[in-house]
Structure formats: C-alpha cells, structure tokens
Amino acid sequence: MVLLLTGALLAVPTASALPRTAPAAVPPATLTEVTGFGANPSNLQMYVYAPANVTAHPAVLVAVHWCGGSGPAMHSGTEYARLADRYGFVIVYPSVTRTSKCFDVSSPQALRRGGGSDPVGVKSMIDWVSATYSADPARVFATGISSGAMMTNVLLGDYPDVFAAGAAFSGVPFGCFATTDGSEWNSACSGGTVIRTPQQWGDLVRGAYPGYTGPRPRMQLWHGTEDDVLRYPNFGEEIKQWTEVRGIGQSPAATDSPQTGWTRTRYGSTGDRAQVEAISLQGVGHNLYAWGMADKVLTFFGLDTGGEPGPGPQPTGACAVTLSTSAWNTGLTASVTLTNTGTAAVNGWRLGFTLPAGQTVTNGWGATYTPSSGTVTATNASYNGTIAPKASVTLGYQASHTGDSGAPSSFTLNGSECAMS
C-alpha cells in the first residue's frame, strides 16, 4: 500500500488511555484515547482533544488521517488543536488499526449509511462527544488528508444529516474507490480514469442513504495538479459530484487566486461559505497539506468566530423563501420574500439560486444580481442588509426567457439552504 503522506509530519505525542463506561469529559488540552464509545465494527481507535476553553454547546471537528498515519499523527501534524484552543471546539481523531492503516472507503458496507465498517465507528465517536459536551448538532464537520480525504467524502455521503460541511485534501469522489473483491485499492480511481456525469456521481451519494431528502453538507476540495497518487482528474470529478448533490450549476459563481499558484472556484454563492469551494494548487503533488491551510478550512466551516454566529451564514433551515412569479411570452417578473427564521440577526446577506436555462435577469430591485443567468447571487442593498430574527425583506427581478418561464426550485442564504414556503 502506498504511504500517502511523508514523514514530514511531526512526531506523535503520547496519549493517555481512559476506558469509560459512561461519557465523562477528557482532561483539557490533552490528546486522550477514549474506549467503549459505542458501535465500532472495524475496531477503530478514538482520540479526543478538548481545549481548556471549550465553548458551551461546542462544534465538533472530525480530523481523519492519511494511509499509514494515525489519530495522534494527525493531531501533531496539523494545527487543528491550536485552532481549537483559540475557538473552543472539540476534535475527534479516528485512528485505523488494520495493517494498511488506510480507511475503508471501498467496501459496500462503508458506502451505505449504517452498513458497517469505519463510518459506523466514526458516527459512534461523534455521538460520544455530543453526549459528553452537549455539542451543537448543527456544527459537526469533517476534514481529512488523502485516505482521510476519501473518508471525508464517504462520511458526508453516508451521514448528510450529521455533517454541516467537509474539507478534503487530495481525495476522490464518494464511491470512486468502490470494490467488490475485498481490495482496499482501486487503481482505476487512483489513476484518474473513473469519469462519470454529475448525475451519476450524485446518484452514488444519494444511494448511500435512500429516501433522504434533507439538506446536504457543503464541501471544500483541495488538490495538486501534479498529484501522482490520486491523480488530478479526481478533483474535477469531486466538483461534479458535490455541485450536483447540492443542486447547483457546474459554472463557478466566483474565481480568484488567494495565493500564488492557487486557483479557487466557488459554486452556488461567492462568499467564504459557498456551497462548494475548490482550490487547485499548480505544480503541487499529493502531499499538498501545509501549515496555514487549516485556517482556511475553519473560515469555510464558520468555526473561526469562537462559536458565535457570524455575519453571514445561518444554520441550515434558518431561512425561508416565499416566491411568486408572473410570466408572459418572452419575459417574467419574480417577487421574493426572504425571512430570517433563526434566533440571531443576519448582518449582510447573499441569496443564491439557479435560473432555468434561457432565463436572464434584465432588471432587479432590493438587491444586486450577479451574474445575470445561471447560478445567480442576489446581494443585499445598503438599506436592507440586516434582517432581525423572524423579520423579512422583499426583493425581486425581471427576466427574459426563451420558453422556460419556471421559477428557481431552491434558495440558499449565505450558503445554507432555505425552506420554501
């Protein structure tokens, strides 16, 4: 099995083993092994890091290691623990005990909700932390490197009702590594030759939890163009998959270069918490993770605010949209009422939606609309940027059409899906 991350990561710290028969908080600011945490069909180990200043109802971050790694190595080789000290969230580090030290992202059991193998054990770890710390169920996140990135994709596919977002460094799409012969490795996928349509990739995700119709997690994707272990085409396939799952277009809402050699594309909306964010690193190989990247992960997750609601996104379900349209042979008008159904004020809002093919916004009021077709973001005007809890704003637009005068089927407020009423 290819070792998926070099020994450049720091030495593994000593962790104390604390068998438990009932949830009890681990020693603060100490990487601690927890046993007896629940269903664990593949014998994973669980390590927890809880900072001394854990916030009330903290967020939970699952940080997943690479092939050949371990939970303690993930702890020492990344800066998530330092950031937890700053922002007060709790970290779970799953650790593989099988010989390869790779996560199971290929078996039929791993690729369905509650099917067995590693995802079930990770879910038990989250349940343990949630019970112990009264964690916020709306703020559970996953991130991983290489094998851990692949597991991040799997976790978000298997448990869309558990995770709010994920960040995958050098991974592959959900289901890409699937095998039926017991092998952990899929050479076609690793070589970047498994190419599917967005619909096919999305169907694989939906097949992990048949019948689920709730909101899907947001996803941040990282990949180096010179990756020789999990080839670069996998990056594009991940983008196809998660944009389709989120029900947004394949065209970026925004493209920029936050650092030299980086190309960042955002889908569904343009801000730091877009529905899908993809970062391509020119000339970089498989071991792309570097110090400082975790800060950008936390910004995408919304965990860089000390647990307080940020000025943008509200938790999924904290908004509702009422829409009415009036159409004629070549055009239409739409009136949109956006309601803040959360408990905190929204200070600055971006309402995302996708127009049917052939529609183009020609005029608008109550917001600025960009671009004029495809995946559109309506950004608040100067006079209506704050929406108090339970309050509403009204906006609207006029559009031309080439035959399809239908209305958008879904809306997002700062990247979080809104209820339609």
Solvent accessible surface area in square Angstrom, and as a share of the most:
residue,aa,sasa,rsa
1,M,119,0.53
2,V,76,0.44
3,L,112,0.56
4,L,1,0.01
5,L,11,0.06
6,T,69,0.40
7,G,76,0.73
8,A,89,0.69
9,L,38,0.19
10,L,112,0.56
11,A,92,0.71
12,V,82,0.47
13,P,49,0.31
14,T,133,0.77
15,A,30,0.24
16,S,47,0.30
17,A,65,0.50
18,L,54,0.27
19,P,107,0.68
20,R,45,0.16
21,T,150,0.87
22,A,63,0.49
23,P,73,0.46
24,A,48,0.37
25,A,65,0.50
26,V,7,0.04
27,P,54,0.34
28,P,83,0.52
29,A,53,0.41
30,T,52,0.30
31,L,8,0.04
32,T,0,0.00
33,E,27,0.12
34,V,1,0.00
35,T,47,0.27
36,G,69,0.66
37,F,21,0.09
38,G,48,0.46
39,A,65,0.50
40,N,42,0.22
41,P,79,0.50
42,S,25,0.16
43,N,100,0.51
44,L,6,0.03
45,Q,61,0.27
46,M,0,0.00
47,Y,19,0.07
48,V,0,0.00
49,Y,14,0.05
50,A,2,0.02
51,P,3,0.02
52,A,85,0.66
53,N,78,0.40
54,V,45,0.26
55,T,40,0.23
56,A,89,0.69
57,H,114,0.51
58,P,0,0.00
59,A,2,0.01
60,V,0,0.00
61,L,0,0.00
62,V,0,0.00
63,A,0,0.00
64,V,0,0.00
65,H,0,0.00
66,W,11,0.04
67,C,2,0.01
68,G,39,0.37
69,G,6,0.06
70,S,25,0.16
71,G,0,0.00
72,P,10,0.06
73,A,11,0.09
74,M,1,0.00
75,H,28,0.12
76,S,18,0.11
77,G,1,0.01
78,T,5,0.03
79,E,2,0.01
80,Y,2,0.01
81,A,12,0.10
82,R,98,0.36
83,L,1,0.00
84,A,0,0.00
85,D,64,0.33
86,R,131,0.48
87,Y,38,0.15
88,G,1,0.01
89,F,4,0.02
90,V,0,0.00
91,I,0,0.00
92,V,0,0.00
93,Y,0,0.00
94,P,0,0.00
95,S,2,0.01
96,V,3,0.02
97,T,53,0.31
98,R,63,0.23
99,T,140,0.81
100,S,24,0.16
101,K,74,0.31
102,C,6,0.03
103,F,5,0.02
104,D,18,0.09
105,V,7,0.04
106,S,5,0.03
107,S,24,0.16
108,P,69,0.43
109,Q,81,0.36
110,A,0,0.00
111,L,26,0.13
112,R,115,0.42
113,R,73,0.27
114,G,53,0.51
115,G,16,0.15
116,G,14,0.13
117,S,17,0.11
118,D,0,0.00
119,P,1,0.01
120,V,25,0.14
121,G,0,0.00
122,V,0,0.00
123,K,47,0.20
124,S,11,0.07
125,M,0,0.00
126,I,5,0.02
127,D,70,0.36
128,W,15,0.05
129,V,0,0.00
130,S,35,0.23
131,A,68,0.53
132,T,28,0.16
133,Y,30,0.12
134,S,63,0.41
135,A,12,0.09
136,D,35,0.18
137,P,111,0.70
138,A,49,0.38
139,R,46,0.17
140,V,4,0.02
141,F,5,0.02
142,A,0,0.00
143,T,1,0.00
144,G,0,0.00
145,I,4,0.02
146,S,1,0.00
147,S,1,0.01
148,G,0,0.00
149,A,0,0.00
150,M,6,0.03
151,M,0,0.00
152,T,0,0.00
153,N,0,0.00
154,V,3,0.01
155,L,0,0.00
156,L,0,0.00
157,G,0,0.00
158,D,0,0.00
159,Y,10,0.04
160,P,5,0.03
161,D,72,0.37
162,V,21,0.12
163,F,7,0.03
164,A,35,0.27
165,A,0,0.00
166,G,0,0.00
167,A,0,0.00
168,A,1,0.00
169,F,2,0.01
170,S,1,0.01
171,G,0,0.00
172,V,2,0.01
173,P,3,0.02
174,F,4,0.02
175,G,7,0.07
176,C,4,0.02
177,F,3,0.01
178,A,46,0.35
179,T,21,0.12
180,T,135,0.79
181,D,115,0.59
182,G,74,0.71
183,S,44,0.28
184,E,61,0.27
185,W,60,0.21
186,N,26,0.14
187,S,80,0.51
188,A,50,0.39
189,C,0,0.00
190,S,10,0.06
191,G,34,0.32
192,G,8,0.08
193,T,98,0.57
194,V,26,0.15
195,I,103,0.52
196,R,83,0.30
197,T,69,0.40
198,P,39,0.24
199,Q,100,0.44
200,Q,90,0.40
201,W,0,0.00
202,G,0,0.00
203,D,67,0.35
204,L,64,0.32
205,V,0,0.00
206,R,77,0.28
207,G,47,0.45
208,A,2,0.01
209,Y,56,0.21
210,P,105,0.66
211,G,75,0.73
212,Y,42,0.16
213,T,134,0.78
214,G,31,0.30
215,P,55,0.35
216,R,24,0.09
217,P,2,0.01
218,R,21,0.07
219,M,0,0.00
220,Q,0,0.00
221,L,0,0.00
222,W,0,0.00
223,H,0,0.00
224,G,0,0.00
225,T,29,0.17
226,E,103,0.46
227,D,2,0.01
228,D,93,0.48
229,V,29,0.17
230,L,0,0.00
231,R,112,0.41
232,Y,72,0.27
233,P,62,0.39
234,N,1,0.01
235,F,13,0.05
236,G,32,0.30
237,E,9,0.04
238,E,1,0.00
239,I,22,0.11
240,K,49,0.21
241,Q,0,0.00
242,W,0,0.00
243,T,0,0.00
244,E,36,0.16
245,V,15,0.09
246,R,21,0.08
247,G,53,0.51
248,I,20,0.10
249,G,24,0.24
250,Q,82,0.36
251,S,78,0.51
252,P,59,0.37
253,A,20,0.16
254,A,31,0.24
255,T,85,0.49
256,D,61,0.31
257,S,73,0.47
258,P,47,0.29
259,Q,85,0.38
260,T,139,0.81
261,G,37,0.36
262,W,23,0.08
263,T,66,0.38
264,R,36,0.13
265,T,23,0.13
266,R,22,0.08
267,Y,12,0.05
268,G,2,0.01
269,S,0,0.00
270,T,45,0.26
271,G,13,0.12
272,D,70,0.36
273,R,31,0.11
274,A,0,0.00
275,Q,3,0.01
276,V,0,0.00
277,E,5,0.02
278,A,0,0.00
279,I,1,0.00
280,S,14,0.09
281,L,5,0.03
282,Q,124,0.55
283,G,50,0.48
284,V,47,0.27
285,G,29,0.28
286,H,12,0.05
287,N,64,0.33
288,L,9,0.04
289,Y,27,0.10
290,A,49,0.38
291,W,145,0.51
292,G,29,0.28
293,M,9,0.04
294,A,0,0.00
295,D,51,0.26
296,K,60,0.25
297,V,0,0.00
298,L,1,0.00
299,T,43,0.25
300,F,1,0.01
301,F,9,0.04
302,G,11,0.11
303,L,4,0.02
304,D,46,0.24
305,T,43,0.25
306,G,30,0.29
307,G,29,0.28
308,E,118,0.53
309,P,83,0.52
310,G,10,0.10
311,P,88,0.55
312,G,7,0.07
313,P,21,0.13
314,Q,8,0.04
315,P,77,0.48
316,T,74,0.43
317,G,46,0.45
318,A,9,0.07
319,C,2,0.01
320,A,17,0.13
321,V,0,0.00
322,T,67,0.39
323,L,35,0.18
324,S,69,0.45
325,T,61,0.36
326,S,68,0.44
327,A,54,0.42
328,W,118,0.42
329,N,127,0.65
330,T,83,0.48
331,G,3,0.03
332,L,2,0.01
333,T,45,0.26
334,A,2,0.01
335,S,48,0.31
336,V,1,0.01
337,T,43,0.25
338,L,0,0.00
339,T,33,0.19
340,N,0,0.00
341,T,50,0.29
342,G,10,0.10
343,T,132,0.77
344,A,28,0.22
345,A,36,0.28
346,V,0,0.00
347,N,79,0.41
348,G,26,0.25
349,W,1,0.00
350,R,51,0.19
351,L,0,0.00
352,G,2,0.02
353,F,7,0.03
354,T,51,0.29
355,L,7,0.03
356,P,29,0.18
357,A,94,0.73
358,G,38,0.36
359,Q,3,0.01
360,T,51,0.30
361,V,17,0.10
362,T,85,0.50
363,N,82,0.42
364,G,29,0.28
365,W,111,0.39
366,G,11,0.10
367,A,15,0.12
368,T,84,0.49
369,Y,28,0.11
370,T,72,0.42
371,P,66,0.42
372,S,49,0.32
373,S,49,0.32
374,G,36,0.35
375,T,13,0.08
376,V,0,0.00
377,T,2,0.01
378,A,0,0.00
379,T,52,0.30
380,N,38,0.20
381,A,23,0.18
382,S,121,0.78
383,Y,168,0.64
384,N,16,0.08
385,G,13,0.13
386,T,86,0.50
387,I,2,0.01
388,A,50,0.39
389,P,53,0.33
390,K,140,0.59
391,A,38,0.29
392,S,58,0.38
393,V,20,0.11
394,T,83,0.48
395,L,1,0.00
396,G,0,0.00
397,Y,2,0.01
398,Q,66,0.30
399,A,2,0.02
400,S,46,0.29
401,H,17,0.08
402,T,120,0.70
403,G,61,0.58
404,D,70,0.36
405,S,41,0.26
406,G,33,0.32
407,A,45,0.35
408,P,6,0.04
409,S,101,0.65
410,S,54,0.35
411,F,1,0.00
412,T,7,0.04
413,L,0,0.00
414,N,0,0.00
415,G,1,0.00
416,S,13,0.08
417,E,47,0.21
418,C,13,0.08
419,A,56,0.43
420,M,87,0.39
421,S,99,0.64
